[in-house]
Amino acid sequence: MSAQNDDAAEYEGILSNIFSSRAVSQIIDFFLDHKEFDYSPGEIAKKTGLSFRTVFRELPNLDQMQIIYLSRKIGKTNMYRLNTDLQAVAFLQKFALEMSQIHAERSPLNEIPQKL
């Protein structure tokens, strides 16, 4: 393997740390769409279609990065909420909105049918 390939194999940027898996992306998408309330790992799993185990594994990482935070406990259940005070979360919201608009514009449903 060349030195260039070694560098590529070892490089991990901040986005790859944040979006370490599709599950993390789904959880962040969920919180961006549901920022008004806090949610338990079970609710997040149910609404995203991810397994409880996957959600439970990923939430501490997102909490450590301050994207979400532990807002309260109900009995033994942790409740998490999107950290809308973090400027990076505001940027994520804007990024997600702009990307969804681009995706919608390029959707086959938006193409004008051509007359034959």
C-alpha positions as CSV (number, residue, x, y, z in Angstrom):
1,M,0.0,0.0,0.0
2,S,1.3,3.4,-0.9
3,A,1.8,6.2,1.7
4,Q,-1.1,8.1,0.1
5,N,-3.4,5.1,0.7
6,D,-2.1,4.8,4.3
7,D,-3.0,8.4,4.9
8,A,-6.5,7.9,3.5
9,A,-7.1,4.8,5.6
10,E,-6.1,6.7,8.8
11,Y,-7.9,9.9,8.1
12,E,-11.1,10.6,10.1
13,G,-12.5,14.0,9.8
14,I,-15.0,15.5,12.2
15,L,-18.0,14.7,10.0
16,S,-17.1,11.0,9.9
17,N,-16.8,11.1,13.7
18,I,-20.3,12.7,14.0
19,F,-22.0,10.7,11.2
20,S,-20.3,7.4,12.1
21,S,-23.2,5.4,10.8
22,R,-26.5,5.6,9.0
23,A,-28.2,5.1,12.4
24,V,-26.6,8.3,13.8
25,S,-27.9,10.2,10.7
26,Q,-31.4,8.8,11.3
27,I,-31.3,9.9,15.0
28,I,-30.1,13.4,14.1
29,D,-32.7,13.7,11.4
30,F,-35.3,12.6,14.0
31,F,-34.2,15.2,16.5
32,L,-34.1,17.9,13.8
33,D,-37.7,17.1,12.9
34,H,-38.8,16.8,16.5
35,K,-37.0,19.5,18.3
36,E,-39.9,20.7,20.5
37,F,-39.9,17.9,23.0
38,D,-37.6,15.4,24.6
39,Y,-37.7,11.7,23.9
40,S,-36.7,8.4,25.5
41,P,-34.4,5.9,23.7
42,G,-37.5,3.7,23.2
43,E,-39.5,6.4,21.6
44,I,-36.6,7.3,19.3
45,A,-36.2,3.6,18.3
46,K,-39.9,3.3,17.6
47,K,-40.1,6.5,15.5
48,T,-36.9,5.9,13.5
49,G,-37.3,2.1,13.0
50,L,-33.9,1.5,14.6
51,S,-33.4,-1.1,17.2
52,F,-33.5,0.0,20.8
53,R,-30.0,-1.4,21.3
54,T,-28.6,0.8,18.4
55,V,-30.3,4.0,19.7
56,F,-29.1,3.2,23.2
57,R,-25.5,2.8,21.9
58,E,-25.5,6.0,19.8
59,L,-27.2,8.5,22.2
60,P,-24.2,8.8,24.6
61,N,-21.9,9.8,21.6
62,L,-24.4,12.4,20.4
63,D,-24.7,13.7,24.0
64,Q,-20.9,13.8,24.4
65,M,-20.7,15.9,21.1
66,Q,-23.4,18.2,22.6
67,I,-25.8,17.7,19.7
68,I,-28.4,16.3,22.1
69,Y,-28.5,16.5,25.9
70,L,-30.1,14.6,28.8
71,S,-33.0,16.9,29.6
72,R,-34.5,14.9,32.5
73,K,-35.2,11.5,33.9
74,I,-38.6,9.9,34.2
75,G,-38.0,7.1,36.8
76,K,-35.0,5.3,35.4
77,T,-35.6,6.5,31.8
78,N,-33.3,9.1,30.3
79,M,-35.0,11.7,28.1
80,Y,-33.0,13.5,25.4
81,R,-33.5,16.7,23.5
82,L,-31.9,18.4,20.6
83,N,-29.4,21.1,21.8
84,T,-30.8,24.0,19.9
85,D,-28.4,26.4,21.8
86,L,-25.4,24.9,20.1
87,Q,-24.5,26.9,17.0
88,A,-23.4,23.7,15.2
89,V,-27.0,22.4,15.5
90,A,-28.3,25.5,13.9
91,F,-25.9,24.9,11.0
92,L,-27.1,21.3,10.8
93,Q,-30.7,22.4,10.7
94,K,-29.9,24.8,7.8
95,F,-27.8,22.2,6.0
96,A,-30.6,19.6,6.3
97,L,-33.2,22.1,5.0
98,E,-31.1,23.2,2.1
99,M,-30.2,19.6,1.1
100,S,-33.9,18.5,1.3
101,Q,-34.8,21.4,-1.0
102,I,-32.1,20.3,-3.5
103,H,-33.3,16.7,-3.2
104,A,-36.9,17.8,-3.8
105,E,-35.9,19.9,-6.8
106,R,-34.2,16.9,-8.4
107,S,-36.9,14.4,-7.6
108,P,-38.4,12.7,-10.6
109,L,-41.8,13.8,-9.4
110,N,-40.9,17.4,-10.1
111,E,-39.8,16.8,-13.7
112,I,-42.1,18.3,-16.3
113,P,-43.4,15.7,-18.6
114,Q,-42.4,16.2,-22.2
115,K,-44.9,16.1,-25.0
116,L,-44.2,13.6,-27.7
